[in-house]
Amino acid sequence: MMKKIIALFTAVAASPAMAATGPFFSLHNTNFVVLLAFLLFIAILLKFGVPGKITGLLDARAAQIKADLAEAKALREEAKLLLSSYEQKQKEVQEQSDRIVAAAKQEAQAAATQAKADLKVSIERRIAAAKDQIASAEAAALRQVREQAVTVAISVASEILGKQATPESAAASLDAAIAQVEAKLH
């Protein structure tokens, strides 16, 4: 502390105030009076411990700044951890959504394949039902043709028999009509 006072005194003594004319150590020299007032002011400051208080305030401020820096570092580290945690969660969610999309695509493909198979089976059933209906219609038409042939044969036979009244000729013509109907049906 004393070194600081000597350095201060030397700085003041080397100032342009020393260039004043006349004797320096006189109370009529304003430079000397200002120097004395200044030294008195410094002495009062030292007596009341102002430099220590200023140093204490500066030290407290430095400690507060260090604490703030430490807290900022801790917050930064916490933020980094939080960021990495969120990035990891985002990556996991992205992977999960990719798996869900892939599973949905597979399910859609399986559903499409199943739908095609069901459609094919349905078409085959309809074709089989249509073939059955066609076969049934053919059988009904054939039966109707046979019935019509029998009806025609009967009417022709009764007409012929009506014209030929002899029992022998009626039996012969009935046999001929039956043979003719059998030939047409097969």
Sequence and secondary structure as in RCSB ss.txt:
>XXXX:A:sequence
MMKKIIALFTAVAASPAMAATGPFFSLHNTNFVVLLAFLLFIAILLKFGVPGKITGLLDARAAQIKADLAEAKAL
REEAKLLLSSYEQKQKEVQEQSDRIVAAAKQEAQAAATQAKADLKVSIERRIAAAKDQIASAEAAALRQVREQAV
TVAISVASEILGKQATPESAAASLDAAIAQVEAKLH
>XXXX:A:secstr
 HHHHHHHHHHHHTSGGGG SS SSSTT HHHHHHHHHHHHHHHHHHTTHHHHHHHHHHHHHHHHHHHHHHHHHH
HHHHHHHHHHHHHHHHHHHHHHHHHHHHHHHHHHHHHHHHHHHHHHHHHHHHHHHHHHHHHHHHHHHHHHHHHHH
HHHHHHHHHHHHH   HHHHHHHHHHHHHHHHHHH 
